[in-house]
Amino acid sequence: MDQDGDRLDSEAPVLDPKRLDEITGRYGAPPLAIEVLGLRKTYRGSKKTPPKEALKGIDLAVPRGSIFGLLGPNGAGKSTLINILAGLVIKTAGTARIWGFDIDVHPRRARRSIGVVPQELNLDAFFTPRETLDIQAGLYGVPKRERRTDEILAAVGLADQADAYARTLSGGMRRRLLVAKALIHQPPVVVLDEPTAGVDVELRRSLWGYMRRLNRQGVTVVLTTHYLEEAEAMCDRIAIIDRGEVVACDDKASLIRRLDEKELTVVVAEPLARLPPELARLGARLEGGHRLVLRYRPSRARVGEMLDAVRAAGLTITDLATAEADLEELFLRLTGRGAAGAARLPPTS
């Protein structure tokens, strides 16, 4: 188990301890691992379909050394953004830099600085994990003496399957092999596109622990996910993309604070058939015969005042609890998919 309580397959270093020092010594250490400015992508239409604008001037800054979450519903533009960074999709306009390298000016250095774990299982069924990693290392020009194939396979829990054909691996093992492929050239930035989609809980937790360990070694991790609890548990900074635009970007705690909403639950001794008028005016609701629930804005209301109102109604408080807003509530409000349907908050940096 690691310090976060996640099961790990190996405690061996994932990244050569000298690798980031080498990169920093040769190219420097930019404050931003990824910088995107005014990025646009419009897919060409056909006779039957109009052009589709997938990205509408995206601005994004990913700090070096962070675990950065990229959230958004299906069709929001997340995969298009990642594919542009990986060199798989040509942008329409704007600039993008990876570890300080412009993807147009220094495409090879930019691609050498990033490893992408795709959502799809794009593996050759007739290669073994060892062969797959050796081919990938060759594509990135990693000399044989510098390859750490066996160490990386051990780190992702595939040492025993190193010489088995990929077609014989389970779905979870194939997912691990994709992670290993992204790491074989030891990039300072790793992007994971929906890495835990369709995997079981044990593998998901194992991958979480693995990514934390990778981040502790200095690697910047960018995670796209549909699982809001995953982003809340893993990420220290989050951007939310919807319909090709960034609707919010801030550290996790600040984003949640922007909701400015909490919930107070008060348990009273007296059974209630209906709300007292003074509590109804506060917007309280009655759950069962003894539980009062009040939603309030911490910037405008105080818990003490609400408790005074409960006592003034002649009720005896036996228990109480407060609950913070969570990332799911924020996501629903910013994308306009929640019941509240609140207006979008402006993106911040």
BATORVEX-342543 format. One line per 2 residues: their letters; for each residue x, y, z of C-alpha. Coordinates in pm, whole numbers, plus 32768, in hexadecimal, padded with zeros to 4 digits. Example, Ala and Ser with C-alpha at 12.3 -4.5 7.8 and 13.67 -1.06 7.14 Angstrom:
AS) 84CE,7E3E,830C | 8557,7F96,82CA
END
This chain:
MD) 8000,8000,8000 | 807A,8163,7FC1
QD) 8049,828E,80A7 | 7EF4,82D1,800C
GD) 7E7C,8171,8059 | 7E7E,80F5,7EF1
RL) 7EFA,7F9F,7E8F | 8035,7FAB,7DBA
DS) 80CE,7E92,7CF0 | 8235,7EFB,7D25
EA) 82F4,7FF7,7DF1 | 8403,8016,7CE7
PV) 8431,8176,7C5B | 835A,81B3,7B2A
LD) 843C,82C1,7AA3 | 85B6,82BF,7A9B
PK) 8611,83B4,7BB3 | 870D,845A,7AC9
RL) 8617,8487,79AC | 856E,85C9,7A1E
DE) 86C0,8657,7A84 | 873C,860F,7926
IT) 860D,86B2,7884 | 8627,87DF,7969
GR) 879C,8803,792A | 8772,87F1,77B2
YG) 8631,88B4,777C | 85E8,8962,78C7
AP) 84BA,893D,79A8 | 8398,8A14,792B
PL) 8292,8A7C,7A2C | 8184,89EC,7948
AI) 8192,8884,78D2 | 8084,88CE,77CE
EV) 801A,8A24,774D | 7EFC,8A4D,7655
LG) 7E92,8B9F,75C8 | 7D6B,8BE3,74E3
LR) 7D60,8A7A,746D | 7C55,8A38,7369
KT) 7BF3,8907,72A3 | 7AE3,88F6,719C
YR) 7A9D,87AA,70F4 | 7A41,87C5,6F88
GS) 78D9,877D,6F31 | 7846,86BB,6E0F
KK) 771F,86DF,6D28 | 763B,865B,6E3A
TP) 76DF,86EA,6F71 | 775C,884A,6FBC
PK) 78BB,888F,7044 | 78DF,8848,71B7
EA) 79A1,8933,7299 | 7A2D,8849,73A3
LK) 7B0C,8949,7453 | 7AAD,8AB9,7466
GI) 7BE6,8B72,74D3 | 7C5C,8AA1,75FA
DL) 7D4E,8B43,76F3 | 7DE9,8A51,77ED
AV) 7F17,8A54,78D4 | 7F8B,8914,7980
PR) 808D,8959,7A93 | 81C4,8881,7A97
GS) 81B0,876C,7B9A | 8036,8774,7BC5
IF) 7F27,866D,7B9D | 7E3D,8729,7AB7
GL) 7CD8,86BB,7A74 | 7C28,86FB,792B
LG) 7AB2,86C5,794F | 7994,86DF,785E
PN) 786A,8621,77D0 | 787E,854F,7694
GA) 78C8,8629,7566 | 7956,8746,7638
GK) 7AA3,8747,757B | 7B88,8696,7676
ST) 7C04,8588,758A | 7C32,8681,746F
LI) 7D11,8754,7550 | 7DDF,8625,75B9
NI) 7E03,85AB,7454 | 7E85,8701,73E9
LA) 7F8A,86F5,74FE | 7FEA,8594,7497
GL) 8016,85FB,732B | 7EF3,8524,72AF
VI) 7E0A,8644,7250 | 7E6C,8786,719D
KT) 7DE9,88BD,7249 | 7D2F,89CC,718B
AG) 7DC2,8AF3,724D | 7E73,8B50,738F
TA) 7FB3,8ADB,7436 | 800E,89BB,751C
RI) 8150,897E,75DA | 81BE,8845,7691
WG) 82DB,8874,778A | 831A,89C2,76DE
FD) 832E,892E,757D | 823B,89B3,747A
ID) 8196,888B,73CC | 81C5,8939,727B
VH) 8325,89C4,72A9 | 83BE,889C,7364
PR) 82D0,8779,731D | 83C8,8662,736D
RA) 8432,86F7,74B9 | 82C9,873D,7515
RR) 8262,85D5,74CD | 8391,854E,7587
SI) 831E,8613,76B7 | 81C5,8574,76CD
GV) 813D,8416,76F4 | 7FCF,83D5,76A6
VP) 7F00,82B4,7728 | 7DDA,82A3,7633
QE) 7C7A,823E,768B | 7C75,8130,757E
LN) 7D38,7FEA,75A5 | 7E13,801A,7470
LD) 7F05,7EF5,7495 | 7F8B,7DFE,7396
AF) 7F01,7CAB,73FE | 8033,7BEE,737C
FT) 8140,7CAD,743C | 81A4,7C62,759F
PR) 81B5,7D7A,76A2 | 8332,7D77,768D
ET) 832C,7D8F,7511 | 8222,7E9F,7521
LD) 82F7,7F76,7606 | 8437,7F3D,753F
IQ) 8388,7FAA,73FE | 82F7,80DB,74AD
AG) 844F,8137,7538 | 84E3,8118,73DB
LY) 83DB,8202,734E | 8447,8308,744D
GV) 85B8,82CF,7407 | 860A,8249,7561
PK) 875E,8197,754E | 875B,802A,75BC
RE) 8849,8071,76DB | 8753,8170,7769
RR) 8619,809D,774D | 8575,802D,7893
TD) 8480,7F37,77FD | 848D,7E31,7910
EI) 847E,7F35,7A27 | 834D,7FDD,7994
LA) 829E,7E90,7958 | 82E0,7E36,7AC3
AV) 8263,7F88,7B39 | 8114,7F58,7A89
GL) 80F4,7DED,7AFA | 813D,7D45,79AC
AD) 8290,7CA3,79F5 | 81F7,7B45,79F1
QA) 8147,7B89,78A5 | 826E,7C31,77F9
DA) 8288,7B21,76EE | 8117,7ACD,76C7
YA) 805E,7B3D,758F | 7F8B,7C76,75C8
RT) 7E55,7BBA,7550 | 7E6E,7AD5,7681
LS) 7E70,7BF3,777C | 7D3D,7C56,7842
GG) 7C9D,7DAA,780E | 7D40,7E31,7948
MR) 7E97,7DB5,78DC | 7E6E,7E58,7788
RR) 7E17,7F9F,7835 | 7F59,7F81,7900
LL) 801C,7F3E,77C1 | 7F98,8083,772D
VA) 801C,8139,7860 | 816E,8090,7832
KA) 8177,80F9,76C1 | 813F,8263,7726
LI) 8261,8251,781D | 8368,8198,7750
HQ) 8412,82D9,76D9 | 83F8,8367,783D
PP) 8342,84AC,77ED | 831A,85C2,78F1
VV) 81A5,85DE,789A | 80AC,84BE,7890
VL) 7F45,84E2,7813 | 7E44,83D8,7863
DE) 7D04,83E2,7796 | 7BF2,8334,785F
PT) 7CEE,8234,78EC | 7BF6,8185,79D0
AG) 7ACA,8177,78E5 | 7A38,801A,78F5
VD) 7B32,7F8C,79F2 | 7AE3,7EF1,7B41
VE) 7B02,7FA5,7C8D | 7C44,7EF3,7CF4
LR) 7CF9,7F4F,7BB3 | 7C76,80B2,7BC7
RS) 7D06,80E0,7D24 | 7E4B,803F,7CB9
LW) 7E6A,8133,7B96 | 7E1C,8256,7C7E
GY) 7F36,81F0,7D65 | 8020,81BE,7C3F
MR) 7FDA,831A,7BB7 | 8011,83B5,7D0D
RL) 815D,8303,7D29 | 81BF,8379,7BCE
NR) 8160,84DD,7C2E | 8230,84CA,7D6D
QG) 835C,8483,7C90 | 8326,85D1,7BE0
VT) 824E,8573,7AB5 | 812C,8658,7A58
VV) 7FEE,858A,7A32 | 7EC1,85FC,7967
LT) 7D88,852C,799B | 7C48,8537,78D1
TH) 7B29,8480,7973 | 79B0,845B,7987
YL) 79CE,83E9,7AEF | 79A6,8520,7BC4
EE) 7A10,8467,7CFF | 7B51,8407,7C4B
AE) 7BA4,8573,7BFF | 7B49,85DB,7D61
AM) 7C2B,84CF,7DF6 | 7D50,84F6,7D07
CD) 7D70,8658,7C85 | 7DF1,8796,7D26
RI) 7D88,8874,7C03 | 7C5E,8847,7B19
AI) 7BDE,88D6,79D3 | 7A7B,8899,795B
ID) 7A3C,889D,77E3 | 78E3,88AD,7749
RG) 7888,88D7,75D9 | 79EE,8927,757A
EV) 7A23,8A36,7680 | 7AC8,8A45,77D5
VA) 79B2,8A9F,78C9 | 7A8B,8A8D,7A03
CD) 7BF8,8A58,7A5D | 7C7E,8A73,7BC0
DK) 7D03,89A6,7CE0 | 7C05,88AA,7D5E
AS) 7BB7,8950,7EAA | 7B84,8AA6,7E0A
LI) 7A9A,8A19,7D03 | 79BD,8978,7E09
RR) 79C0,8AB6,7EDC | 7936,8B74,7DB2
LD) 77ED,8ABE,7DE6 | 77D1,8B75,7F36
EK) 76D7,8A78,7FB0 | 76C3,898A,80D8
EL) 75B8,88B0,8172 | 755E,88A9,82E3
TV) 74A0,877E,836D | 7402,87A7,84C6
VV) 7363,8687,8588 | 7260,86F5,8688
AE) 71C2,8638,87A7 | 705C,86A0,8760
PL) 6F9C,85EB,8648 | 6F29,86DC,8538
AR) 6E01,86BA,844F | 6E51,87FF,839B
LP) 6F5B,890E,8396 | 6F3B,8A2F,848E
PE) 6EFC,8B73,83C9 | 7045,8C14,8434
LA) 710B,8AEB,83AC | 703C,8AD9,826E
RL) 709E,8C43,822A | 720E,8BD9,823D
GA) 71D0,8AD8,812B | 71F2,89A9,820E
RL) 715E,885C,81AC | 70E0,8745,828A
EG) 7167,85E3,8262 | 70A9,84E7,8333
GH) 701F,8565,8479 | 715F,85D6,8525
RL) 7252,8650,841B | 726C,87B5,8395
VL) 7348,8803,8269 | 73B3,8968,8218
RY) 7485,89D1,80EC | 753D,8B18,8118
RP) 7652,8BF3,8091 | 7774,8C13,8189
SR) 77C1,8D6F,80FE | 7664,8DEC,815F
AR) 75E9,8D14,827F | 7673,8C90,83C7
VG) 762E,8B3B,845B | 75F6,8BD8,85B2
EM) 74D8,8CAC,8531 | 742C,8B7D,8499
LD) 7454,8AB8,85DA | 73C0,8BDD,869A
AV) 7292,8BCF,85B1 | 7267,8A5C,85FB
RA) 726F,8A9D,8772 | 7184,8BC6,874B
AG) 7088,8AD7,86B0 | 7087,8A1C,87FB
LT) 7150,88F2,8779 | 725F,8832,8831
IT) 7398,87E9,8761 | 7420,8688,8798
DL) 7518,8675,8679 | 7595,873C,854F
AT) 7680,871C,8425 | 76F9,87F5,8306
AE) 7755,8781,81A7 | 782D,8834,80A8
AD) 77D4,8850,7F39 | 7892,8758,7E61
LE) 792B,8749,7D07 | 77F9,869F,7C75
EL) 7719,87C4,7CD3 | 7816,88B7,7C3E
FL) 782F,87EF,7AFC | 76B6,87E3,7AD0
RL) 7690,8958,7B08 | 77AD,89C2,7A25
TG) 773C,88E7,7905 | 75CF,8946,7934
RG) 756D,87D8,7966 | 74FA,87F4,7ACC
AA) 739F,8833,7B4E | 740B,898D,7BBE
GA) 7489,89E9,7A64 | 7552,8B0C,7AEE
AR) 760C,8BF7,7A06 | 7771,8B96,79B7
LP) 7888,8C27,7A84 | 799F,8CD5,79C4
PT) 7AE1,8C07,799C | 7BFF,8C6E,7A7D
S) 7D71,8C26,7A6E
END
